């Protein structure tokens, strides 16, 4: 699973974690076992996660809409403001 692979990289390699802390970071992960279509990993801020937990699929759809409006649906910055 992709989030597990990314988490393992963060846990195992300090330079990866430091890159994430810098505000913008990208990395390649081996695609073996992943869907062939594009997969985007977006780290949610606490308020965004709370919205999804509170509102379920509707909250997730709203976050998706807001990320698209912001122009950063495929980008995750560590120092960004929550969209909710």
Z-matrix of the N, CA and C atoms (Angstrom, degrees):
N
C 1 1.449
C 2 1.530 1 109.00
N 3 1.311 2 116.23 1 137.28
C 4 1.463 3 121.43 2 -173.67
C 5 1.532 4 113.88 3 -60.48
N 6 1.342 5 119.73 4 -48.28
C 7 1.481 6 117.65 5 179.40
C 8 1.525 7 112.87 6 -58.22
N 9 1.315 8 117.38 7 -35.44
C 10 1.463 9 120.60 8 178.29
C 11 1.529 10 110.79 9 -65.28
N 12 1.326 11 116.23 10 -41.74
C 13 1.470 12 119.87 11 178.94
C 14 1.522 13 111.26 12 -63.68
N 15 1.319 14 116.62 13 -43.06
C 16 1.465 15 120.45 14 179.01
C 17 1.524 16 109.66 15 -64.97
N 18 1.326 17 117.06 16 -44.35
C 19 1.465 18 120.97 17 177.97
C 20 1.511 19 112.60 18 -59.74
N 21 1.323 20 116.46 19 -39.88
C 22 1.468 21 120.01 20 177.87
C 23 1.520 22 111.34 21 -63.53
N 24 1.326 23 116.78 22 -41.07
C 25 1.466 24 120.01 23 177.31
C 26 1.528 25 110.91 24 -60.96
N 27 1.329 26 115.84 25 -43.13
C 28 1.469 27 119.83 26 179.29
C 29 1.521 28 111.27 27 -63.33
N 30 1.325 29 116.25 28 -40.49
C 31 1.465 30 120.74 29 -177.27
C 32 1.528 31 112.23 30 -73.91
N 33 1.320 32 117.62 31 -33.27
C 34 1.459 33 121.20 32 -172.22
C 35 1.528 34 114.58 33 -92.72
N 36 1.328 35 117.35 34 -20.04
C 37 1.461 36 119.57 35 -173.76
C 38 1.525 37 110.61 36 -130.39
N 39 1.325 38 115.53 37 108.21
C 40 1.464 39 120.64 38 -176.74
C 41 1.525 40 112.28 39 -59.69
N 42 1.339 41 118.30 40 -35.73
C 43 1.464 42 120.28 41 -179.44
C 44 1.530 43 111.56 42 -64.52
N 45 1.332 44 116.94 43 -29.99
C 46 1.469 45 120.26 44 176.54
C 47 1.519 46 109.28 45 -68.63
N 48 1.312 47 116.77 46 -46.59
C 49 1.463 48 121.39 47 178.79
C 50 1.523 49 110.79 48 -60.36
N 51 1.328 50 117.53 49 -42.02
C 52 1.466 51 120.78 50 178.76
C 53 1.529 52 110.62 51 -64.06
N 54 1.328 53 116.96 52 -36.47
C 55 1.460 54 120.55 53 176.70
C 56 1.506 55 111.74 54 -63.10
N 57 1.317 56 117.02 55 -41.91
C 58 1.463 57 121.97 56 178.43
C 59 1.524 58 110.03 57 -62.44
N 60 1.309 59 117.05 58 -41.87
C 61 1.470 60 121.30 59 -179.44
C 62 1.528 61 112.46 60 -65.09
N 63 1.321 62 117.47 61 -20.51
C 64 1.460 63 120.01 62 -178.09
C 65 1.524 64 112.39 63 -72.71
N 66 1.329 65 117.71 64 -13.38
C 67 1.455 66 120.10 65 175.20
C 68 1.507 67 114.76 66 114.42
N 69 1.309 68 119.31 67 -29.71
C 70 1.458 69 122.13 68 179.03
C 71 1.513 70 107.48 69 -144.91
N 72 1.313 71 116.68 70 126.75
C 73 1.450 72 119.91 71 -175.61
C 74 1.515 73 109.51 72 -150.97
N 75 1.303 74 116.52 73 138.88
C 76 1.460 75 120.50 74 173.23
C 77 1.516 76 108.44 75 -130.61
N 78 1.310 77 115.72 76 154.02
C 79 1.457 78 120.31 77 178.79
C 80 1.508 79 109.11 78 -152.85
N 81 1.316 80 115.40 79 156.37
C 82 1.453 81 120.89 80 174.90
C 83 1.520 82 108.39 81 -100.20
N 84 1.318 83 114.77 82 142.85
C 85 1.455 84 121.66 83 177.23
C 86 1.518 85 106.55 84 -127.79
N 87 1.318 86 117.58 85 136.37
C 88 1.464 87 120.75 86 178.99
C 89 1.526 88 109.91 87 -53.25
N 90 1.318 89 116.01 88 134.53
C 91 1.462 90 121.11 89 -175.46
C 92 1.510 91 114.99 90 -86.49
N 93 1.316 92 118.43 91 -0.37
C 94 1.462 93 120.64 92 -178.21
C 95 1.524 94 110.63 93 -58.76
N 96 1.323 95 116.04 94 123.38
C 97 1.455 96 121.25 95 178.47
C 98 1.517 97 114.73 96 86.60
N 99 1.329 98 117.51 97 -0.85
C 100 1.462 99 120.82 98 179.35
C 101 1.526 100 109.66 99 -98.07
N 102 1.334 101 117.42 100 158.00
C 103 1.467 102 119.77 101 176.83
C 104 1.519 103 110.65 102 -60.07
N 105 1.339 104 116.49 103 150.18
C 106 1.462 105 120.77 104 -179.02
C 107 1.523 106 111.83 105 -72.52
N 108 1.332 107 117.89 106 -23.63
C 109 1.461 108 120.18 107 -179.87
C 110 1.530 109 110.42 108 -75.11
N 111 1.323 110 115.56 109 164.59
C 112 1.469 111 121.48 110 179.39
C 113 1.523 112 110.29 111 -61.37
N 114 1.313 113 116.05 112 133.07
C 115 1.458 114 122.34 113 177.34
C 116 1.520 115 107.29 114 -118.86
N 117 1.317 116 117.40 115 126.54
C 118 1.450 117 122.10 116 177.89
C 119 1.526 118 108.65 117 -111.05
N 120 1.307 119 116.76 118 131.61
C 121 1.462 120 121.63 119 175.62
C 122 1.521 121 106.17 120 -106.72
N 123 1.299 122 116.16 121 121.55
C 124 1.465 123 121.35 122 179.87
C 125 1.522 124 107.02 123 -121.34
N 126 1.293 125 117.15 124 120.06
C 127 1.458 126 121.37 125 178.13
C 128 1.519 127 107.79 126 -78.93
N 129 1.333 128 116.24 127 126.58
C 130 1.460 129 120.42 128 -179.78
C 131 1.518 130 110.27 129 -90.22
N 132 1.309 131 114.94 130 142.33
C 133 1.458 132 121.06 131 172.82
C 134 1.530 133 108.00 132 -80.53
N 135 1.328 134 118.50 133 159.46
C 136 1.465 135 120.52 134 -175.29
C 137 1.531 136 114.22 135 -51.46
N 138 1.313 137 118.83 136 -42.72
C 139 1.473 138 121.19 137 -179.52
C 140 1.527 139 111.02 138 -65.43
N 141 1.321 140 116.99 139 -35.53
C 142 1.470 141 120.72 140 179.05
C 143 1.521 142 110.78 141 -69.17
N 144 1.321 143 116.29 142 -42.54
C 145 1.463 144 120.04 143 177.08
C 146 1.524 145 110.34 144 -62.73
N 147 1.322 146 117.07 145 -42.74
C 148 1.467 147 120.83 146 178.65
C 149 1.523 148 110.66 147 -59.09
N 150 1.320 149 116.98 148 -39.35
C 151 1.467 150 121.25 149 178.82
C 152 1.523 151 111.16 150 -63.80
N 153 1.319 152 116.73 151 -43.17
C 154 1.468 153 120.71 152 178.77
C 155 1.523 154 109.96 153 -65.16
N 156 1.317 155 116.93 154 -43.02
C 157 1.466 156 120.08 155 -179.62
C 158 1.523 157 111.26 156 -65.38
N 159 1.317 158 116.59 157 -36.65
C 160 1.465 159 120.62 158 -178.86
C 161 1.527 160 112.20 159 -76.35
N 162 1.339 161 116.92 160 -39.50
C 163 1.466 162 120.39 161 -171.47
C 164 1.522 163 114.44 162 -109.69
N 165 1.322 164 117.81 163 -0.66
C 166 1.457 165 121.32 164 176.17
C 167 1.518 166 113.57 165 60.42
N 168 1.348 167 115.57 166 -136.64
C 169 1.464 168 121.08 167 -176.16
C 170 1.519 169 111.89 168 -60.66
N 171 1.339 170 117.27 169 -35.57
C 172 1.473 171 119.97 170 178.14
C 173 1.527 172 110.69 171 -65.19
N 174 1.326 173 116.99 172 -40.18
C 175 1.457 174 120.97 173 177.51
C 176 1.520 175 111.68 174 -64.99
N 177 1.325 176 116.12 175 -39.34
C 178 1.457 177 120.25 176 178.17
C 179 1.528 178 110.59 177 -65.66
N 180 1.327 179 116.66 178 -42.66
C 181 1.467 180 120.73 179 178.27
C 182 1.530 181 110.58 180 -62.77
N 183 1.322 182 116.69 181 -39.24
C 184 1.468 183 120.30 182 178.92
C 185 1.525 184 110.73 183 -65.79
N 186 1.339 185 117.37 184 -41.80
C 187 1.465 186 119.72 185 176.66
C 188 1.527 187 111.00 186 -61.45
N 189 1.319 188 116.13 187 -43.65
C 190 1.466 189 120.75 188 178.94
C 191 1.523 190 110.33 189 -58.42
N 192 1.323 191 116.41 190 -44.45
C 193 1.463 192 121.14 191 178.77
C 194 1.530 193 110.72 192 -61.89
N 195 1.327 194 115.91 193 -45.45
C 196 1.472 195 119.71 194 -177.75
C 197 1.530 196 111.85 195 -68.04
N 198 1.330 197 117.28 196 -37.33
C 199 1.459 198 119.66 197 176.48
C 200 1.528 199 109.99 198 -62.92
N 201 1.321 200 116.96 199 -41.69
C 202 1.464 201 120.83 200 178.74
C 203 1.526 202 110.66 201 -63.78
N 204 1.331 203 117.04 202 -42.73
C 205 1.468 204 120.96 203 178.31
C 206 1.530 205 111.73 204 -61.20
N 207 1.322 206 115.74 205 -34.73
C 208 1.465 207 119.68 206 -178.61
C 209 1.526 208 111.82 207 -75.01
N 210 1.334 209 116.01 208 -13.78
C 211 1.461 210 120.20 209 -177.67
C 212 1.511 211 113.56 210 79.25
N 213 1.321 212 116.68 211 8.92
C 214 1.460 213 120.83 212 -178.29
C 215 1.527 214 112.37 213 -122.57
N 216 1.334 215 116.45 214 37.18
C 217 1.465 216 118.45 215 -178.95
C 218 1.522 217 112.84 216 -66.09
N 219 1.332 218 117.84 217 -23.77
C 220 1.460 219 121.38 218 179.83
C 221 1.523 220 111.82 219 -111.64
N 222 1.307 221 116.44 220 20.90
C 223 1.456 222 121.67 221 -176.56
C 224 1.523 223 108.30 222 -134.74
N 225 1.308 224 116.53 223 142.66
C 226 1.465 225 119.72 224 178.31
C 227 1.523 226 108.39 225 -135.28
N 228 1.307 227 115.87 226 114.69
C 229 1.457 228 121.65 227 178.34
C 230 1.528 229 108.95 228 -103.13
N 231 1.305 230 116.34 229 136.13
C 232 1.460 231 120.39 230 -178.31
C 233 1.519 232 112.24 231 -65.47
N 234 1.318 233 117.51 232 -29.06
C 235 1.478 234 120.71 233 -176.34
C 236 1.512 235 112.87 234 -105.75
N 237 1.317 236 118.09 235 27.25
C 238 1.458 237 120.97 236 179.84
C 239 1.528 238 110.79 237 -82.33
N 240 1.309 239 116.11 238 163.20
C 241 1.465 240 121.69 239 175.50
C 242 1.522 241 108.91 240 -88.52
N 243 1.326 242 118.37 241 146.98
C 244 1.467 243 119.73 242 176.89
C 245 1.533 244 110.67 243 -63.35
N 246 1.326 245 116.34 244 149.26
C 247 1.466 246 120.25 245 -179.70
C 248 1.529 247 112.00 246 -89.52
N 249 1.317 248 117.58 247 -1.04
C 250 1.480 249 121.11 248 176.44
C 251 1.513 250 109.82 249 -115.88
